[in-house]
Amino acid sequence: MENSEGESGSRESHERRGFGGSMPFEKPVKEGDTIKVTVVGKGNKGDAIAKVKGFVIFVKDPENKIKEGDEVSIKVTSVRRSFATAEITS
């Protein structure tokens, strides 16, 4: 089945977006980055969820103080294939 861009199959479109294959996905954050983000939700394990250019960042929230809509400063601790993890800096 072809989509409007003439691509066929979901694997090819996933490879173009960086979900496998030879074209690497350019992640908008790197390990060690310190940035400000706005919390967009809470995860199942209590972590806050933020996004940078659509890339998901799970922010550790052991005291469950961060709420949706809060702006927080974070330090990225790990960057994975489809998400990153971070800690609050202040």
N, C-alpha and C positions, 0 to 999 in steps of 0.2 A: 504494500500500500504506500502511495506517495503522498507527502504532505505538500503544503503550498510552496515550499522552497525547493521542491523537487527531490527531497531526500527520501530514501526508502528504508524502512526498518528502524526500530528504536535504538539499536546498538550504535548505529552511525551517529544519530543525533546526540546520544549520550557521550560518545567519544569527543564530539565537537565541543561539548560543554565541560569536558574534563572528568567524566565519570568512568574512566578506564580508557585504554587505548594509548596511542602514542602522543596525543596533544595534551600537554600538562595544563591544568587549571590554575590560573594565576590567583592565588589567595590574597585577599586584601590586608591581611595581618601577618606578622612574623613573630616567632617566639621572642619574648623580651620587650616587645612593643608596649608602651604605656600610652593609653588613649582614654578619651571620655566616650561613653556610650549611654544610650537610653534603653532601659529595660523594657522589653516588649511582652514578657510573660514569665511564668515560672515552670520549671521542669518537674517531672514526676518524682525526682529525688530531692526536690527542694532548691535546686540551683536556679538562679535567675537566668533568663535568656535574653541576649541582645543580638543584634544583627549589624554587620558592617557590609554594605553593598550586597545584601542578601546572604552573606556568609554567617552562619550561626556560631555564636560564642556562648558557652555555658560558664557562668560566673559563680564560683563557690560562694555559698551563703549559709555557713554553718549555724549562724544565730537567727536565721530567717527574718532578717531586718529589711531586706530589699523588696520593694513593691514595684508593680508594673507602673511605668511612667517615670520612675526615678532616674536621674542622670548620675552616673557614678564613674569614677576614675578606676581603671583596671590595668593590670599587667598581664599580658598573655603568657601563659605558662607552657602551653603545648598547642601545636597546630597539627591536626590530622587531615585526612583526605577530604572530609566533608564538614568538619567543625573544628572549633578551637576551644580550649579551656582557659580560664583566667581567674585571678584573685583580685579583690578590691585593694586599691593602694591607699586610699584615704576617703 
